[in-house]
């Protein structure tokens, strides 16, 4: 029951909670790092979590009416990139390179 999902982590091994929030259509705010830029693409807000007041300013802008984007676009981005149909080709390629038969 949130209007925005905030991850204040500077580093994550992946960021499943962020992807789940995007899949639910929520706007997400993450640290501005290469990993999180890759993870959310253009479907999230990125701020320097180490900069005093940066997160508070971003939240205030959203509360004041800053556009947060399209929930359907966030859901689509999350499911296309991280849902099974998006991941399946990479897994099959990995199995092939390892000389393993692909699972059914």
VEXMAR-682124 format. One line per 5 residues: number of its first residue (from 1); their letters; for each residue x, y, z of C-alpha. Coordinates in Angstrom, 1 decimal, padded with zeros to 4 digits, always signed. Each point is the difference from the previous one (the first is absolute). Layout:
VEXMAR-682124
NUM> A> X:Y:Z; ...
***
This chain:
VEXMAR-682124
1> XXXXX> +000.0:+000.0:+000.0; +002.5:+002.6:-001.2; +000.0:+002.7:-002.5; +003.7:-000.2:-000.7; +002.6:-002.7:+000.7
6> XXXXX> +003.4:+001.3:+001.3; +003.1:-002.1:+000.1; +002.8:+001.9:+001.9; +002.6:-002.6:-000.6; +003.3:+001.1:-001.6
11> XXXXX> +000.6:-003.5:-001.3; -002.2:-003.1:-000.6; +000.8:-003.4:-001.3; -003.0:+000.4:-002.2; -003.0:+002.0:+001.4
16> XXXXX> -002.9:-002.4:-000.1; -002.2:+002.3:+002.1; +000.5:+002.8:-002.5; -001.0:-002.2:-002.9; -003.0:-001.2:+001.9
21> XXXXX> -001.1:+003.6:+000.7; +000.4:+000.8:-003.7; -002.0:-003.1:-000.9; -002.7:+001.3:+002.3; +000.1:+003.3:-001.9
26> XXXXX> +001.4:+002.1:+002.8; +002.5:+002.8:-000.6; +003.4:-000.9:+001.5; +002.7:+002.1:+001.4; +003.5:-001.5:+000.0
31> XXXXX> +003.6:+001.1:+000.5; +001.6:+001.4:-003.1; +002.6:-002.6:-000.9; +000.8:-002.1:-003.0; -001.8:-003.1:+001.4
36> XXXXX> -003.2:+001.8:+000.8; +000.0:+001.9:-003.3; +000.2:-003.4:-001.7; -002.7:-001.5:+002.3; -002.7:+002.7:-000.4
41> XXXXX> +001.0:+001.6:-003.3; -002.1:+003.0:-000.7; -002.8:-001.3:+002.2; +001.3:+001.2:+003.4; +001.3:+003.1:+001.8
46> XXXXX> +003.6:+000.0:+000.8; +001.5:+002.1:+002.8; +003.4:+000.2:+001.7; -000.9:-001.7:+003.3; +003.2:+001.3:+001.5
51> XXXXX> -001.0:+003.6:-000.6; -001.8:+001.6:+003.0; -003.5:+000.9:-000.9; +000.0:-001.6:-003.5; -002.6:-002.7:+000.8
56> XXXXX> -002.2:+002.5:+001.9; +000.1:+002.4:-003.0; -001.0:-002.8:-002.4; -002.9:-001.1:+002.2; -001.1:+003.6:+000.4
61> XXXXX> +000.0:+000.5:-003.8; -002.1:-003.1:-000.4; -002.5:+001.1:+002.7; -000.1:+003.5:-001.7; -001.1:-001.7:-003.3
66> XXXXX> +003.2:-000.8:-001.8; -001.1:-002.6:-002.7; +000.9:-003.5:+001.1; -000.5:-001.7:-003.4; -002.3:-002.7:-001.1
71> XXXXX> -000.7:-002.9:+002.3; -000.7:-002.3:-003.0; +003.4:+000.9:-001.4; +001.7:-000.9:+003.3; -001.9:-003.4:+000.1
76> XXXXX> +000.9:-000.7:-003.6; +003.7:+000.9:+000.5; +000.2:-002.3:+003.1; -001.7:-003.0:-001.6; +001.7:+000.3:-003.4
81> XXXXX> +003.5:+000.2:+001.5; -000.4:-002.2:+003.1; -003.0:-002.2:-000.6; +000.6:-003.6:-001.2; -000.7:+000.8:-003.6
86> XXXXX> +002.6:+002.7:+000.1; +002.6:-002.1:+001.7; -000.7:-003.3:-001.7; +002.2:+000.6:-003.2; +003.0:+000.8:+002.2
91> XXXXX> -000.4:-003.1:+002.1; -000.4:-002.2:-003.1; +003.1:+001.6:-001.5; +001.9:-000.7:+003.2; -001.1:-003.6:+000.0
96> XXXXX> +001.0:-000.4:-003.6; +003.5:+001.5:+000.7; +000.5:-002.4:+002.9; -001.0:-003.0:-002.2; -003.1:-000.6:+002.1
101> XXXX> -003.4:-001.0:-001.3; -002.6:+002.7:+000.6; -002.6:-000.6:+002.6; -003.6:-000.6:-001.0
***
